Amino acid sequence: MIKTGIAKLDEGMKGGLREKSNVLVIGPPGPEKVGIALKFIEQGLNDGDGSLYITTDVGPKEIEENSSLLAEHANKDLIFIDCYSWTLGEQPAGRKDIMVPGPSALNDLSIGIAQAMQKLFKPDKKLRVVMHSLSTLLLYNNPEVVYRFTQITGARLKSSNATTLFLIEEGMHDQKVVTTIKHLVDSVIEVKNENGKIMLRAPMNGVAQWIEVEVPL
C-alpha cells in the first residue's frame, strides 16, 4: 500500500492507496486538491520514494513555496515537469525542471514523463506522480485526445511502479467528460471545503464515505 500522508484517509483505506494505481482527485477550484497532492509527495519523500510533479496551471516555484520539503528535494528524488512557464513566455532561470512547450504539447509531455521515469526508476523503488491538472489539458486539447493520453500515460506509469494522482476541477467540464475519465482510473477521491472543514470521500472499508481531514492550504 502507498500512504497518502493523510492519517485518517490511510487508516480508512487500510494503509493507503493500492500500489501502481491511478487515482482521480476531484473537487471544486481551490487549494484543497493541491494540499492533498503535497501531502502525498511529502510522504513519498519521507519514505524514500521517487516523485514526479507535473504542473500545467502553476509554476514549480509556486508549488515549492507551499512545501519546503519539496524545494529541498527538487532535482534529486523529485523532478518537476513544467508545462506552465511556456504560457508566460519565460523559462525560469537557475532551474533544472523538464520544460514542455505548453499544455497542448502532449507528445512533448509524454517524452518528458518518459525521461523523468528513466531518471527515477529503480526496480526496488516506489514512485509517486502528481498530474496538476487534467482540467488544464482539457482546456487546450480535444477531450478524446486527453482520454487517450490519460489511459496510455496511466498504463506506462503503472509499468514503472508509479502510483499517480490525477487532479481535476469539479464543475468545469461536461459530466460526460468527468464520467469518462473516472472510467479510466482505478479509484476516485472526492474533495470539498465545508465551512472551512476539508472533507474527503473515498472507498473505505468497501463504502465511500465523507471524512474530515487536515491538509495544508
Buried (B, 14 or more C-beta within 10 A) or exposed (E): EBBBBBEBBBEBBEEBBBEBBBBBBBBEEBBBBBBBBBBBBBBBBEEEBBBBBBBBBBBBBEBBEBBEBBBEBBEEBBBBBBBBBBBEEEEBEEBEBBBBEBBBBBEBBBEBBEEBBEEBBEEEEBBBBBBBBBBBBBBBBEBEBBBBBBBEBBEBBBEBBBBBBBBBBBEBBEEEBBEBBEEBBBBBBBBBBEEEEBBBBBEBEEEEEBBEBEBBE
